[in-house]
Amino acid sequence: MVIIGGGPAGISASIYAVRKKVDFVLITKEVGGQVIKAGNIENYLGYVIVDGIILVRLF
């Protein structure tokens, strides 16, 4: 499997691939995608307010 992009969707796809024992490659310039450039993110699942960099670390 080829996963293009290291944002939240690409990270999620990678996790599911590992769980299903599927061989995959993740192609990305940086892990986090555009989320890492965001300031405060409000109402993300489980968090009232979180910074983009912190959210990527939590992933």
Stockholm file with secondary structure:
# STOCKHOLM 1.0

chainA/1-59         MVIIGGGPAGISASIYAVRKKVDFVLITKEVGGQVIKAGNIENYLGYVIVDGIILVRLF
#=GR chainA/1-59 SS CEEECCSHHHHHHHHHHHHTTCCCEEECSSTTGGGGGCSEEEEETTEEEEEHHHHHHHC
#=GC SS_cons        CEEECCSHHHHHHHHHHHHTTCCCEEECSSTTGGGGGCSEEEEETTEEEEEHHHHHHHC
//
